[in-house]
Amino acid sequence: MHYRPVLVASLAVLISFGTLTGYVIVDTGRFGPLEAISLLVLGFFAFGIIGALRQPPE
């Protein structure tokens, strides 16, 4: 399978940012609307990038 490097790089950034967000939530022990929105946006972009990766390259 042929991956596009830009999508792989952005997915890696999303994963690291999501891990950081999760660590902040666990460390501070609070889960406010900002954290919820952040995780929702991260999940949305991650699924979009994974979907784009699954498409055969043109």
PEFENKA-V415813 format. One record per residue. N is the residue number from 1. RES is the residue in one small letter. PHI is phi in radians with two decimals (* if undefined). PSI is psi as a letter, one per 40 degrees, with the letter a starting at -180 (NA if undefined). Layout:
{{N RES PHI PSI} {N RES PHI PSI}}
This chain:
{{1 m * h} {2 h -1.74 h} {3 y -1.74 i} {4 r -1.51 h} {5 p -1.07 d} {6 v -1.15 d} {7 l -1.18 d} {8 v -1.11 d} {9 a -1.13 d} {10 s -1.18 d} {11 l -1.14 d} {12 a -1.11 d} {13 v -1.11 d} {14 l -1.09 d} {15 i -1.12 d} {16 s -1.17 d} {17 f -1.16 d} {18 g -1.13 d} {19 t -1.10 d} {20 l -1.10 d} {21 t -1.08 d} {22 g -1.08 d} {23 y -1.13 d} {24 v -1.10 d} {25 i -1.08 d} {26 v -1.20 d} {27 d -1.19 d} {28 t -1.44 d} {29 g 1.30 e} {30 r -2.17 i} {31 f -2.29 g} {32 g -1.61 a} {33 p -1.09 d} {34 l -1.13 d} {35 e -1.14 d} {36 a -1.12 d} {37 i -1.11 d} {38 s -1.05 d} {39 l -1.15 d} {40 l -1.10 d} {41 v -1.12 d} {42 l -1.04 d} {43 g -1.11 d} {44 f -1.06 d} {45 f -1.16 d} {46 a -1.09 d} {47 f -1.16 d} {48 g -1.12 d} {49 i -1.20 d} {50 i -1.11 d} {51 g -1.10 d} {52 a -1.19 d} {53 l -1.19 d} {54 r -1.33 e} {55 q -1.23 h} {56 p -1.17 h} {57 p -1.13 i} {58 e -1.25 NA}}
